[in-house]
Each structure stands twice: as structure tokens, then as C-alpha cells.
């Protein structure tokens, strides 16, 4: 038995490949008594209301989710494109610069993960390749392990997709290139520069091929390296992962060709300039002219996404969900894709499991025709019950209360009123958010808060949090100049023409703040200048005071609106369970209650069923002991307790029956004749004491399952020299 076969024989967990899974046709029956599959047009959503949801409403839920997802994806792509276009244009200008003695090198710095910055690189590559004069070649450390493979990728990138009209170039490639398969016996670890000099024929990693390809292009167009706009742009995706000696040797070689190849370099750096520069030799650094670009500043991108997508959305992020997304974004590698995936998943769970999710997207006529089942469901919402309780506690006529409880029309009217109230709220939210992020924040300070943090505080259930936010942000205005104050006033005036909320604010400011009052204090003397400063400070404080009072008195949270549950994405528990699953709890539950996951007593074989009934799965037994131990556990004591907990006589008796079974059940399970033969001979050897057989069997069980517990993260081996050897320590799980 070789090593691979042995490892397969020890496998205790199996994954069924997707291609091997059997498809089960739905029969239209209820799922858990709550819903049934909707089979029309391939809609994956279920018919809710215990299967009584109208099919057109099920289809509408799915189409609404799809249209929202498409819009968000399009908007995100547009946002990313607008943010990267400026950097792309600047980089293109560097690429178009005339060639010099040193190689122009664009260093791209990112504050996010490599995977996020690769999105920018993809957009940059698309932008550059739109110009037919630019040949963009992308390499990475994974595919460029040796000099030969790296040069081969570069040469192929330059000549591989040549212009079909340049027949001479195509013929040149066919005549000059030879297949690498003819040289399989060469060792990739040898020095490739020596290999290139070894052969008389051309090889795919010879940069002379790229040089002569460029010569043919210049000859065809009647120009040369100095007059042509042809550029070869080499993009290194993960330069910090490159082998240092390989990277420095590659850059030296490229520089030696800089008078024959129109080279421009782009380096994607994931850490910082200092770490990056330490990877390059001093002589290599002097061969390049560096141009720094801060790209993929994820905080800025998320700010734009919140401003362009989250705030204007028809549905709000619930306070808990927004807080979860914020904490998840802060506590992990910043990735725009993960941020949007979380929002998309929150949308999906909202529309998939909530039959009322379509209501905010219906017109008034459709709302008046809303079925009674939907109205009854609306009456179960906490906000409706709270509204009814307020009517009961008030001294108003009970006729309104009775009407809401008995009349569907009254419920419909309340629903329409709530939708209008929510639209007014979102209008105010957008206005305040614009004021904080686009007007005040940009002129005065960096708040230290992202747009998502501002959004969370503005929509908080606790009104004190939103008021504290207003005070915190406006406090920074205290040092603003009167000229900046006039600019803010002018912007508010301009936006107030089509904005009722800002119109009210502008009217307040216009009524109480008079900038012309400062004209009487202007002068050249020291006293006049001091008086002007004093009056300016008074005017600024008055402006801030009016702004603060207006915002604090007009900012409300959405949770006072009846039926606010319809307008918020609030399935935070479902999102948490899927995006941050409680892995430890799930594993522990399976180990504590294996019968909930396994049907060990239903194997169809009498002896196996009896054995499974006499003992739990070995790993479950070991985990039970694990739970009852202290932090440190001596491995011998652990084994001794485990061994004594097993029913020795029953296991040994059943094992002998299994070995002698006519159907060869154990041999079929092992799929290894030699291994079965060894086990059979060992347990049937009369010269070996039963106690030794039992020790061997239990030790095998113990070592295998102990390793599985270590692998699952419940144990870690102590490696400290000062601590007692042969002991295990309980591992600490944190946010896993």
C-alpha cells in the first residue's frame, strides 16, 4: 500500500461532489408546513403563506430582487469606473511618455487586499488595451517561478496576439519559435540566462524574439523606437511575492533591453513603499523612475457605495444589520466585494423569506387590491401592535381602533400613509447625509468616520446617538472662516430649490444670519481688525447654533413609522449564521448528539447495528471526556479514561463476529486485502493476549480521533520545552 492509498483508507469524512448528486424533482408538497416550491419559469423562490401565496406575487418577489441586484451591480461598476478613471488616465500618461535612460515604473499602492486591487488592475488593463499601440503583459509570482517561465510569458504576451494583417510577423513567429516540450529534460532550477546562451536556435523565452517583433512593427509603420507610440506595458500583479533574486535579475535584464524594447512597468504593491523598496537592489532602483499612485482606497470606495447605493435605496439597513456590516468591515481585510456580497445576501434573505417584501414596490392601486391574507400578516408586525397600544392608551374615540382591527380598508389606508411617511423620512435622511458628507465634512476636517458609520448613527433607534453625531460634526465648524461659511450657505441655497427639507433650513439661516452685518467692522486699524474677528466668531457661532437646532429637531429614526419592518433589511441573524457561521457550536452539537446526524443502528447488518448500539462514535466519546476536563490534559490520562469508558467485552465479541462474517463486511469496507489479512490474523492469533489486542484497538481509535480533535481546533499540542511533555491544551476559539 502506498502513502496515498493509506491516507484514503484513513479518511473519516467524505464530500459528495456536485456532479454525483442526484436531482430530486419537486412534487409541490409543503416544505416544513410553511411553503412549497414554485416551478414556473425556473423561479427559485418558494410560495409562502403555507403555499397559498399567489404565484404572481412569488414571481414579483423574485423579479424585484433580481432587478435590485442588477441595478446595484451596475451602479457599483459605474462607481468603481468613475473612481479609477482618473488614476487610469494618469497612468496612461506615464505610459505615453517618451522613453528615457531609466524605465518609467508606476507603483500602485492599495490599502485593501490584493484581491480587491486586482479589480483595479483588470480595469486598468482594459483601459490601456483600448489603445492599439499598447501591448499589456501581466505576470504574477505563481506562474513565474523561474526566469525561463517568466520570460516565456513576457515574450508570448508581446507576440502571441499579433496583428493578423502583419503576415511577416506571424511567419516570423512560426519560423523562430520551437516547442518547449522538446526540452523537457532541462532543469527549471538551473540558471536560465546561461541556458539562453547555450543554444543556437531560438527559444520562446528569448527576448530577442520580442525585439525583432517590435522591429517588424516599426518597419511596417515606417518609424523606430524613438518615434513610434508602441509601448510594452509589463504589469506585475503581486511583486512582493516574487523571489528576490529572480525579481532583481529580471529587472536588470529588462533594463539591458530598454534601448531595444519600449518598456513601461507597473508594480502592484500590497504593503508600503518601504517594504517594497527593500526588495530591490540599489543598482536596480537606479534603473527606474518611479511614479506613485494610491489606488483602491477602499474606505473611499465604500463611502461612495454608501452614498450612491445604500442611502438612496428604497430599503434601509436595519440598525443591527448596519452595525454588523460595519464591524465586519472594520475587523477584516477591507474588500469591496465582501461588503457588497453582504448587502446582496441581506436583500436575498429579505425577499426570499418575507411575503410582505413586495409591498413597498407596489403602486397605490395595487395596494388597495392587496389580499386580506397580506393585511392580516401586516397586523402581526410589532410596529402595528405598538400603534394599536398607543390608541388604546390615548383618550381618542375608539372608533378608529375598531376600524383598524375590523376593516381591511382602514388597514390599507394606514399602510399607504406609512409608505408616504417613510418617503418623507428617506428624503430627510438623504438631505442630512448630503449636508454632513458633501458640504460640511469636505471643507472643514476629516471626521475619522466612514459614511457607513454616519449612516448607522443617523438611523439609530436611540435619538441621543443621532443628536450626539450632529454635535460632534458641527463642533469642527467652530474654526471655519466666514468665506467658507458663505460657500456652505450658497450650496444649501442651491440645493434648497428642489428640496423641502433644505428649503426650511435655508429659510432659517437666511432669516437669522446676515453676512452684510460684518461690512461695518472692516478696517485697517488694529481695533477694527479685532472687532471684525470678534463679530465673525459671533456670526459663525450663530450659524452653527441655528444649524444644530434645526437638525436635532428634525432628525428622527425610521422606527417610529408604523409598518417600518416593510422598509428595512433586518434579517441580521440569518446573515450572521451564513457569513459568520458558529462553526464551533455546530461541530460541538454534532459531537454531543451524533444520533441527530447519523443512523448508526440502521446499517442493515445485525452485528454492526448491535455494535453501534453498544457504543457511540469514538470521537463523540472522546469529546465528552474533553468537555469535562480542565484546560491542560495529560495525554496518557486522557487515553486511560477513554479506554475505561468503552464496553470492552461487547466490542471484542462483536469485532470477532465481524471478522468472521461470511459477507466479508470489514474487508469490503477497507478495500484493502493485505490490511484486512493483517487485522484478521492479529485478532485470531491465540498466542496474543486479549488484553494486548484490546490495547492495540483502543490506542488506534484514540490516536486517530485525537488527531481529528486537534484538526477541528479543540486541542493544541504543547511545544514549550519548559512545560510537561505529552500533554494537550484546549484551544481557544475566537470569532471562528
C-alpha positions in Angstrom: 0.0 0.0 0.0 1.4 3.4 -1.0 1.1 6.6 1.0 -1.8 7.9 -1.0 -3.8 4.7 -0.6 -3.1 4.6 3.1 -4.3 8.2 3.6 -7.5 7.4 1.7 -8.1 4.3 3.9 -7.8 6.6 7.0 -10.4 9.1 5.7 -13.2 9.6 8.1 -15.1 12.4 6.3 -16.5 12.4 2.8 -17.8 15.1 0.5 -20.2 14.3 -2.3 -19.2 16.0 -5.4 -21.7 18.2 -7.1 -21.6 16.1 -10.3 -22.5 13.0 -8.2 -25.6 14.5 -6.5 -28.9 13.2 -7.6 -31.5 15.8 -8.6 -34.9 15.4 -6.9 -37.9 16.7 -8.8 -40.2 18.8 -6.6 -43.7 17.4 -6.1 -45.3 20.6 -5.0 -45.7 19.5 -1.4 -45.3 21.8 1.6 -41.8 22.3 3.0 -41.9 22.2 6.8 -45.5 23.2 6.5 -44.6 26.8 5.6 -44.0 26.9 1.8 -44.0 24.9 -1.4 -41.7 25.1 -4.5 -42.7 27.5 -7.3 -42.0 25.6 -10.5 -42.9 28.2 -13.1 -40.2 29.7 -15.3 -37.4 28.3 -13.1 -38.1 30.8 -10.2 -36.1 29.5 -7.2 -38.3 31.3 -4.6 -41.0 29.4 -2.7 -44.7 30.1 -2.4 -45.1 31.4 1.1 -48.1 31.7 3.3 -48.1 27.8 3.6 -48.2 27.6 -0.1 -51.2 29.9 -0.6 -49.2 32.9 -1.8 -50.4 34.0 -5.3 -47.9 32.8 -7.9 -47.7 36.3 -9.5 -46.6 37.7 -6.1 -43.9 34.9 -5.8 -42.7 35.8 -9.3 -42.8 39.5 -8.4 -40.7 38.9 -5.3 -38.0 37.2 -7.3 -38.1 39.7 -10.2 -37.8 42.6 -7.7 -34.8 41.0 -6.1 -33.2 40.4 -9.5 -33.8 43.9 -10.7 -32.4 45.4 -7.5 -29.3 43.2 -7.7 -28.8 44.1 -11.4 -29.1 47.8 -10.5 -26.7 47.5 -7.6 -24.1 45.7 -9.7 -24.4 48.2 -12.5 -24.2 51.1 -10.0 -21.2 49.6 -8.3 -19.4 49.0 -11.6 -20.1 52.6 -12.6 -18.8 53.9 -9.2 -15.6 51.9 -9.4 -15.1 53.0 -13.0 -15.5 56.7 -12.1 -13.1 56.4 -9.2 -10.5 54.5 -11.2 -10.8 56.5 -14.4 -8.7 59.4 -13.1 -5.9 57.1 -12.0 -6.1 55.2 -15.2 -5.7 58.4 -17.2 -2.7 59.5 -15.2 -1.1 56.1 -15.6 -1.7 56.1 -19.3 0.0 59.5 -19.5 3.1 57.9 -17.9 2.9 55.1 -20.4 2.7 57.5 -23.3 5.8 59.5 -22.1 8.9 59.4 -24.3 11.4 56.6 -23.5 14.4 57.6 -21.4 17.6 56.1 -20.0 15.6 54.7 -17.0 12.4 52.7 -17.2 9.2 54.5 -16.1 7.6 52.5 -13.3 4.1 53.1 -11.9 3.9 51.9 -8.3 0.3 51.1 -7.3 -0.4 51.3 -3.6 -3.5 49.9 -2.1 -5.0 49.9 1.5 -7.0 46.8 0.8 -6.4 43.2 -0.1 -4.6 42.0 -3.2 -7.9 40.5 -4.5 -9.5 43.9 -4.3 -6.6 45.7 -6.1 -6.7 43.1 -8.9 -10.1 44.5 -9.8 -8.4 47.9 -10.5 -5.7 46.1 -12.4 -8.3 44.4 -14.6 -10.0 47.8 -15.3 -6.6 49.4 -15.9 -5.6 46.6 -18.4 -8.9 47.1 -20.2 -8.3 50.8 -20.3 -4.8 50.5 -21.7 -5.6 47.8 -24.3 -8.2 50.0 -25.8 -5.2 51.8 -27.4 -3.8 49.6 -30.1 -0.3 50.9 -29.6 -0.1 49.4 -26.1 0.8 45.7 -25.6 -0.1 44.9 -22.0 1.6 41.8 -20.4 0.5 40.6 -17.0 2.6 38.2 -14.8 2.4 37.0 -11.3 4.6 35.1 -8.8 2.5 31.9 -9.1 3.2 31.5 -12.8 6.6 33.0 -12.8 8.7 30.6 -10.6 11.8 30.7 -12.8 13.5 33.1 -15.2 12.7 30.9 -18.2 8.9 30.7 -17.4 8.8 34.4 -16.7 10.5 35.4 -19.9 8.4 32.9 -21.9 5.2 34.6 -20.5 6.5 38.0 -21.4 7.5 37.0 -25.0 4.3 35.2 -25.5 2.3 38.2 -24.2 4.1 40.5 -26.7 4.0 38.3 -29.8 1.1 35.9 -29.1 -1.8 38.0 -30.3 0.0 39.8 -33.1 -2.0 41.8 -35.7 -3.3 39.4 -38.2 -2.6 41.8 -41.0 1.1 41.7 -40.3 1.8 38.4 -42.1 5.5 38.8 -41.8 5.3 38.8 -38.0 3.2 35.7 -38.0 5.6 33.9 -40.3 8.5 35.1 -38.1 6.8 33.6 -35.0 6.3 30.2 -36.8 9.8 30.1 -38.1 11.6 31.2 -35.0 9.7 29.6 -32.1 10.3 26.0 -31.1 8.2 23.9 -28.7 9.3 23.8 -25.1 8.3 20.1 -25.0 11.5 19.3 -26.9 13.4 20.4 -23.9 11.6 18.6 -21.0 14.9 17.2 -19.7 16.1 20.7 -18.8 16.0 21.6 -15.1 14.0 24.7 -14.4 16.1 25.4 -11.3 19.3 26.0 -13.4 20.4 29.5 -14.2 18.2 30.5 -17.2 20.5 33.2 -18.5 23.2 30.6 -19.1 20.7 28.3 -20.8 19.7 31.1 -23.3 23.4 31.4 -24.2 23.7 27.7 -24.6 21.5 27.2 -27.7 22.0 28.3 -31.2 18.3 28.1 -32.0 15.6 30.5 -30.7 13.5 29.5 -27.7 10.2 31.0 -26.6 12.0 32.7 -23.6 14.4 34.7 -25.8 13.8 38.5 -25.6 15.4 38.9 -29.0 12.2 37.5 -30.4 10.3 40.4 -28.8 12.9 42.8 -30.1 12.6 41.6 -33.7 8.8 41.6 -33.4 9.0 45.3 -32.5 11.4 45.9 -35.3 9.0 44.4 -37.8 6.1 46.6 -36.5 8.3 49.7 -36.7 9.4 48.7 -40.2 5.8 48.2 -41.3 4.8 51.7 -39.9 7.9 53.4 -41.1 9.2 54.5 -37.6 11.6 53.4 -34.9 11.7 53.0 -31.1 12.1 56.8 -30.6 9.4 58.0 -32.9 6.8 55.2 -32.5 4.0 55.2 -30.0 4.3 51.5 -29.5 4.6 50.6 -25.8 5.1 47.3 -24.0 3.5 47.6 -20.6 4.6 44.9 -18.1 2.2 44.5 -15.1 3.4 42.6 -12.1 0.3 41.7 -10.1 2.0 40.7 -6.8 5.5 42.0 -6.9 6.1 41.4 -3.1 5.5 37.6 -3.6 8.3 37.3 -6.2 11.6 35.6 -5.4 14.0 38.4 -4.7 16.9 37.2 -6.8 14.6 36.4 -9.7 12.9 39.8 -9.5 16.2 41.7 -9.4 17.7 39.6 -12.2 14.6 40.1 -14.3 14.6 43.9 -13.9 18.3 44.0 -14.8 17.7 42.0 -17.9 14.7 44.2 -18.9 16.8 47.3 -18.4 19.5 45.9 -20.7 16.8 45.8 -23.4 15.4 49.2 -22.7 17.1 50.7 -25.7 15.6 48.0 -27.9 12.1 47.4 -26.3 9.7 50.3 -25.5 9.2 49.1 -21.9 7.0 50.6 -19.2 6.5 48.9 -15.9 3.5 48.7 -13.5 4.0 47.2 -10.0 1.1 46.3 -7.7 2.2 46.8 -4.1 0.1 45.4 -1.3 2.1 46.8 1.7 4.0 50.0 1.6 6.8 51.8 -0.2 9.4 51.0 2.5 8.8 47.3 2.4 8.7 47.2 -1.4 11.9 49.2 -1.8 13.8 46.8 0.5 13.1 44.0 -2.0 15.1 45.7 -4.8 18.9 46.1 -5.0 20.3 49.7 -5.1 21.5 49.3 -8.6 18.1 48.1 -9.7 16.4 51.1 -8.0 18.6 53.5 -10.1 17.4 51.8 -13.3 13.8 53.0 -12.8 11.9 56.3 -12.5 9.1 55.7 -10.0 5.6 57.2 -10.2 3.4 56.6 -7.1 -0.4 56.1 -7.4 -2.7 55.5 -4.4 -5.3 53.2 -5.9 -8.1 51.1 -4.4 -8.5 53.2 -1.3 -11.3 51.0 0.0 -12.6 53.5 2.5 -13.2 56.0 -0.3 -14.9 53.3 -2.4 -17.2 52.2 0.4 -18.0 55.8 1.1 -19.2 56.2 -2.5 -21.1 53.0 -2.4 -22.9 54.1 0.8 -23.7 57.5 -0.8 -24.7 56.2 -4.2 -26.4 52.9 -3.2 -27.3 52.5 0.5 -28.6 55.9 1.4 -30.8 56.4 -1.8 -32.2 52.9 -1.6 -35.9 52.1 -1.2 -35.0 49.8 1.7 -32.9 50.8 4.7 -30.4 48.7 6.5 -31.7 47.9 10.0 -29.6 49.3 12.8 -28.3 45.8 13.9 -27.6 44.8 10.3 -25.7 48.0 9.5 -23.8 47.7 12.7 -22.9 44.1 11.9 -21.7 45.1 8.4 -19.7 47.9 9.9 -18.0 45.7 12.5 -17.3 43.0 9.9 -15.7 45.6 7.5 -13.6 47.1 10.3 -12.4 43.8 11.7 -11.3 42.1 8.4 -9.3 42.7 5.3 -11.1 45.5 3.6 -12.7 44.2 0.5 -15.4 45.9 -1.6 -16.6 42.6 -2.9 -17.3 41.2 0.5 -19.1 44.4 1.5 -21.4 44.2 -1.5 -21.9 40.5 -1.1 -23.2 41.1 2.5 -25.7 43.6 1.3 -26.8 41.4 -1.6 -27.3 38.5 0.8 -29.3 40.6 3.1 -31.5 41.6 0.1 -31.9 37.9 -0.9 -32.9 36.7 2.5 -35.4 39.6 2.8 -37.1 38.8 -0.5 -36.8 35.0 -0.2 -38.4 34.6 3.2 -40.7 37.6 3.6 -44.0 37.6 1.6 -44.5 41.2 2.6 -41.3 42.4 1.0 -43.0 43.4 -2.3 -45.4 45.9 -0.6 -43.0 49.0 -0.8 -42.7 48.4 -4.6 -46.5 48.3 -5.3 -48.4 51.3 -6.6 -51.4 52.8 -4.7 -53.9 51.0 -6.8 -52.2 47.7 -6.2 -52.1 48.4 -2.5 -55.9 48.9 -2.5 -56.3 45.5 -4.0 -53.9 43.8 -1.6 -55.4 40.4 -0.5 -56.8 40.0 3.0 -54.1 37.5 3.9 -51.4 40.2 3.5 -53.4 42.6 5.6 -53.7 40.0 8.4 -50.0 39.5 8.2 -49.4 43.2 8.5 -51.4 43.3 11.7 -48.9 40.8 13.3 -46.0 43.2 12.9 -44.6 44.6 16.2 -44.9 48.2 14.9 -48.7 47.8 14.2 -49.2 46.3 17.7 -47.4 49.2 19.2 -49.6 51.6 17.2 -52.7 49.8 18.5 -51.4 50.0 22.0 -50.9 53.7 21.7 -54.5 54.1 20.5 -55.7 52.1 23.5 -53.8 54.3 25.9 -55.0 57.5 24.3 -58.3 59.2 25.1 -59.4 59.3 21.5 -62.5 57.8 20.1 -62.4 54.0 20.0 -64.0 54.0 16.5 -60.5 54.4 14.8 -59.2 51.5 16.9 -62.2 49.2 16.0 -61.9 50.2 12.3 -58.3 49.2 12.1 -59.0 45.8 13.8 -62.1 45.0 11.8 -61.8 46.8 8.4 -59.4 45.9 5.7 -59.8 49.3 4.1 -58.7 51.1 7.2 -55.5 48.9 7.3 -54.9 49.7 3.6 -55.2 53.5 4.3 -52.8 53.2 7.3 -50.4 51.3 5.0 -50.5 54.0 2.3 -50.0 56.7 5.0 -47.0 54.8 6.4 -45.4 54.5 2.9 -45.7 58.3 2.4 -44.2 58.9 5.9 -41.3 56.7 5.0 -40.7 58.5 1.8 -40.6 61.8 3.8 -38.1 60.2 6.2 -35.8 59.0 3.5 -35.9 62.4 1.9 -34.7 64.0 5.1 -32.1 61.3 5.6 -30.6 61.9 2.2 -30.5 65.7 2.8 -28.8 65.4 6.2 -26.4 62.8 4.9 -25.5 65.1 1.9 -25.0 68.0 4.3 -22.6 66.1 6.5 -20.6 64.3 3.9 -20.6 66.6 0.8 -20.8 70.1 2.3 -19.5 70.3 5.9 -17.1 67.4 6.0 -15.2 68.2 2.8 -14.5 71.8 3.9 -13.5 71.6 7.4 -12.0 68.3 8.6 -11.6 64.6 8.3 -14.2 63.2 10.7 -12.4 59.9 11.2 -15.8 58.3 10.5 -16.7 56.5 7.3 -20.0 57.2 5.6 -21.3 53.9 6.9 -20.6 55.0 10.5 -22.5 58.2 9.9 -25.4 56.2 8.3 -25.5 53.9 11.3 -25.7 56.8 13.8 -28.3 58.7 11.8 -30.6 55.7 11.6 -30.1 54.6 15.2 -33.1 53.8 17.3 -31.6 55.9 20.1 -32.2 59.6 19.3 -29.4 60.6 21.6 -26.9 58.9 19.2 -28.0 60.9 16.2 -28.0 64.2 18.2 -24.6 63.4 19.5 -23.4 62.9 15.9 -24.8 66.3 15.0 -22.9 68.0 17.9 -19.7 66.1 17.1 -19.7 67.0 13.4 -20.7 70.6 13.9 -18.1 71.1 16.6 -15.4 71.0 13.9 -17.1 74.0 12.2 -16.0 76.2 15.0 -12.7 77.1 13.3 -14.3 77.8 9.9 -13.8 81.2 8.2 -16.6 83.4 7.2 -15.8 82.9 3.5 -16.2 79.1 3.9 -19.4 79.8 5.7 -20.7 81.8 2.8 -19.8 78.9 0.4 -21.8 76.5 2.6 -24.7 78.9 2.7 -24.6 79.2 -1.1 -24.6 75.4 -1.6 -27.5 74.9 0.8 -29.4 77.7 -1.1 -28.7 76.0 -4.5 -29.9 72.6 -3.3 -33.0 74.0 -1.5 -34.8 74.9 -4.7 -36.0 71.3 -5.2 -35.6 70.1 -1.6 -38.3 70.9 1.0 -36.1 69.9 4.0 -33.2 72.0 2.9 -35.5 74.8 2.0 -36.7 75.0 5.6 -33.1 75.1 6.8 -32.1 77.8 4.3 -35.1 79.9 5.3 -33.9 79.7 9.0 -30.4 80.7 8.1 -31.4 83.4 5.8 -33.7 84.9 8.4 -31.1 85.0 11.3 -27.7 85.2 9.6 -26.8 88.4 7.9 -23.3 88.4 6.3 -23.6 92.1 5.4 -23.5 93.0 9.1 -19.8 92.5 9.0 -19.2 95.2 6.5 -19.4 97.9 9.2 -16.5 96.3 11.1 -14.0 96.2 8.2 -11.0 98.5 8.5 -7.2 98.6 8.6 -6.6 99.6 12.2 -5.8 97.1 14.8 -9.0 97.8 16.8 -11.1 97.4 13.6 -9.5 94.1 12.8 -10.1 92.8 16.3 -13.7 93.9 16.2 -14.1 92.2 12.8 -12.7 88.9 14.2 -15.0 89.1 17.2 -18.1 89.7 15.1 -17.0 87.0 12.7 -16.8 84.5 15.5 -20.2 85.5 16.7 -21.7 85.0 13.3 -20.1 81.6 12.9 -21.4 80.5 16.3 -24.9 81.8 15.4 -24.7 79.9 12.1 -23.7 76.7 13.9 -26.3 77.1 16.6 -29.2 77.5 14.0 -27.9 74.5 12.0 -27.6 72.4 15.2 -31.1 73.3 16.5 -32.7 72.6 13.1 -31.0 69.3 12.6 -31.6 68.0 16.1 -35.3 68.9 16.0 -35.9 67.4 12.5 -33.8 64.2 12.6 -35.9 61.2 13.5 -35.3 57.5 13.3 -37.5 55.4 11.0 -38.7 53.1 13.7 -41.5 55.4 14.8 -43.3 54.7 11.5 -46.0 52.1 11.6 -45.0 49.1 9.4 -41.4 50.2 9.4 -40.5 46.5 9.1 -41.5 46.6 5.4 -38.8 49.2 4.6 -35.8 47.7 6.4 -33.5 44.8 5.8 -33.5 43.3 9.2 -32.6 39.6 8.8 -29.3 40.1 10.7 -29.4 36.7 12.4 -29.7 34.8 9.1 -26.9 36.9 7.6 -24.7 36.2 10.6 -25.3 32.5 10.5 -24.3 32.3 6.9 -21.5 34.8 6.6 -20.0 34.3 10.1 -21.3 30.8 11.0 -21.0 29.5 14.5 -18.6 26.7 13.4 -17.6 25.7 16.9 -21.2 25.3 18.1 -22.2 23.3 15.1 -19.3 20.9 15.5 -19.9 20.6 19.2 -23.6 19.9 18.6 -22.8 17.1 16.1 -20.3 15.5 18.5 -22.6 15.7 21.5 -25.7 14.4 19.6 -24.3 12.2 16.9 -27.7 10.4 16.6 -29.1 13.6 15.1 -26.7 13.3 12.2 -26.0 9.6 11.9 -28.2 6.5 11.7 -25.6 4.1 13.0 -28.2 1.5 14.0 -29.7 1.3 10.6 -26.9 -0.3 8.6 -28.9 -3.4 7.6 -26.3 -5.7 9.3 -27.2 -7.2 12.6 -23.7 -7.3 14.1 -22.9 -3.7 13.1 -26.2 -2.5 14.4 -25.5 -4.2 17.7 -22.0 -2.7 17.9 -23.3 0.8 17.1 -25.9 0.5 19.8 -23.3 -0.6 22.4 -21.1 2.4 21.8 -21.2 6.0 20.5 -18.9 7.1 17.7 -15.4 7.1 19.1 -14.8 10.8 18.6 -18.1 11.6 20.4 -16.9 9.6 23.4 -13.5 11.4 23.4 -15.3 14.8 23.1 -17.5 14.0 26.1 -14.3 13.5 28.1 -12.8 16.6 26.6 -15.7 18.7 27.9 -15.2 17.5 31.4 -11.5 18.2 31.6 -9.6 21.3 32.7 -7.5 23.5 30.4 -4.5 21.1 30.5 -4.9 17.4 29.9 -2.2 14.7 30.2 -2.4 12.6 27.1 -1.9 9.3 29.0 -4.7 10.2 31.5 -6.9 11.1 28.6 -6.2 7.7 27.0 -6.8 5.8 30.2 -10.2 7.5 30.8 -11.2 6.9 27.2 -10.2 3.2 27.3 -12.1 2.6 30.5 -15.2 4.2 29.2 -15.6 1.7 26.4 -17.6 -1.6 26.8 -14.6 -4.0 26.2 -16.4 -7.3 26.2 -19.2 -6.3 23.8 -16.8 -4.6 21.4 -14.3 -7.5 21.3 -17.1 -10.1 20.8 -18.8 -8.1 18.0 -15.4 -7.4 16.3 -14.7 -11.2 16.2 -18.1 -11.8 14.6 -17.5 -9.0 12.0 -14.1 -10.6 11.1 -15.7 -14.0 10.6 -18.7 -12.7 8.8 -19.5 -14.5 5.6 -20.3 -11.4 3.6 -16.8 -10.0 4.4 -18.2 -6.7 5.6 -14.9 -5.4 7.0 -12.9 -6.4 4.0 -15.3 -4.6 1.7 -15.2 -1.5 3.9 -11.4 -1.5 4.0 -11.0 -2.2 0.3 -7.5 -3.5 1.1 -6.9 -7.2 1.1 -3.5 -7.0 2.8 -4.6 -4.8 5.5 -7.7 -7.0 6.2 -5.4 -10.0 6.3 -3.1 -8.4 8.9 -6.1 -7.4 11.1 -7.7 -10.8 10.8 -4.5 -12.7 11.7 -3.8 -10.4 14.6 -7.1 -10.8 16.2 -7.3 -14.5 15.6 -3.8 -15.2 16.9 -4.3 -17.3 20.0 -0.8 -16.5 21.2 -1.6 -12.8 21.6 -3.3 -12.0 24.9 -6.8 -10.5 24.6 -5.6 -7.5 26.7 -2.9 -6.7 24.1 -5.5 -6.9 21.3 -7.7 -4.5 23.3 -4.8 -2.1 23.9 -3.9 -2.1 20.2 -7.5 -1.5 19.2 -8.2 1.3 21.7 -4.9 3.0 21.0 -5.6 3.0 17.3 -9.0 4.6 18.0 -7.5 7.1 20.4 -4.7 8.4 18.2 -6.8 8.8 15.1 -9.6 10.6 16.8 -7.3 12.7 19.0 -5.7 14.0 15.8 -9.1 14.8 14.4 -9.9 16.8 17.6 -6.7 18.7 17.1 -7.6 19.3 13.4 -11.0 20.6 14.4 -9.4 23.1 16.7 -10.3 21.7 20.1 -6.8 20.8 21.1 -3.3 22.2 20.5 -0.2 20.3 21.4 2.2 22.0 23.9 5.5 22.6 22.3 7.1 24.6 25.0 10.2 23.0 26.4 9.6 24.1 30.0 6.1 22.5 30.1 5.5 18.9 30.7 5.7 16.8 27.5 2.9 14.5 26.4 0.1 16.9 27.2 -2.6 18.7 25.3 -4.1 22.1 25.9 -7.6 23.2 25.0 -7.5 25.6 22.1 -9.3 28.9 22.4 -11.8 29.8 19.7 -12.4 33.4 18.9 -14.8 34.6 16.2 -14.1 31.4 14.1 
